[in-house]
Amino acid sequence: MVELITVSVDTPFAQKRFAQEAKIANVTFLSDYRGGDFGKTHGLFLEGPHILTRAVMVVDTMNTIRYLQITPELTQLPDMEEAFQFARRLVTQS
């Protein structure tokens, strides 16, 4: 009932290499490297360095963002456990 997707401005080739090296098989990797359309649409794109902010979001089956956490610093990782807990609650409510 839950799909894990990651979006970055890395090329698909770099994402594939990373997933293989980290032995990640249960996550879909999507690339926003060409124009940053995903990042621009969702307010996550940083123009100067051409990167996305560090963020985690939970999206429901109707493609509505139900949870969004943006870290204050690029070096900081989002609180994934908090996002997972929110996703679990969303699944049990439906």
C-alpha positions in Angstrom: 0.0 0.0 0.0 3.0 2.3 0.2 5.5 3.1 -2.5 8.9 4.7 -1.7 10.0 7.2 -4.4 13.0 9.5 -4.3 13.5 12.5 -6.6 16.8 14.2 -7.2 18.6 16.2 -9.8 21.1 13.4 -10.3 21.0 11.7 -13.7 19.3 8.4 -14.0 22.7 6.8 -14.5 24.0 8.2 -11.3 20.9 7.2 -9.4 21.1 3.6 -10.7 24.8 3.4 -9.7 24.0 4.7 -6.2 21.1 2.3 -5.8 23.3 -0.7 -6.8 26.2 0.3 -4.6 23.8 0.9 -1.6 21.9 -2.3 -2.4 18.6 -0.4 -2.6 15.9 -2.4 -4.4 12.7 -1.2 -2.9 12.8 2.5 -3.9 11.8 4.0 -7.2 14.4 6.7 -8.3 13.1 9.6 -10.4 15.3 12.3 -11.9 14.5 16.0 -12.1 17.9 16.9 -13.6 16.8 18.4 -17.0 14.7 21.4 -16.0 13.9 20.9 -12.3 10.2 20.9 -13.1 9.2 18.7 -10.1 11.2 20.9 -7.8 9.9 24.1 -9.2 6.3 22.9 -9.1 6.6 21.9 -5.4 8.8 24.8 -4.3 11.8 22.6 -3.7 14.2 23.8 -6.4 17.1 25.9 -5.5 18.1 27.9 -8.6 21.7 28.8 -7.8 23.2 25.4 -7.1 20.5 23.7 -9.3 19.6 21.2 -6.6 16.5 20.2 -4.7 16.0 21.0 -1.0 16.1 18.0 1.3 12.5 17.1 1.9 10.2 14.2 2.5 6.6 14.1 1.6 3.7 11.7 1.9 1.3 11.7 -1.0 -2.1 10.0 -0.8 -3.8 7.9 -3.5 -5.4 11.1 -5.0 -1.9 12.6 -5.4 -2.5 15.1 -2.6 0.5 16.0 -0.5 -0.6 15.2 3.0 2.7 15.6 4.8 5.7 17.7 3.9 8.9 18.2 5.8 11.7 20.4 4.5 15.0 20.4 6.3 16.4 23.8 7.3 19.9 22.8 6.1 20.9 20.8 3.0 23.3 18.8 5.2 20.5 17.7 7.5 18.4 14.6 6.7 14.7 14.6 7.1 13.1 12.8 10.0 12.1 9.7 8.1 10.6 7.9 11.1 8.1 10.8 11.5 7.2 10.6 7.9 6.8 6.8 8.1 4.6 7.2 11.2 2.4 9.6 9.3 2.2 7.3 6.3 1.2 4.4 8.6 -1.6 6.5 10.1 -2.8 7.4 6.6 -2.9 3.8 5.6 -4.8 2.6 8.7 -7.4 5.4 8.3 -8.3 4.3 4.8 
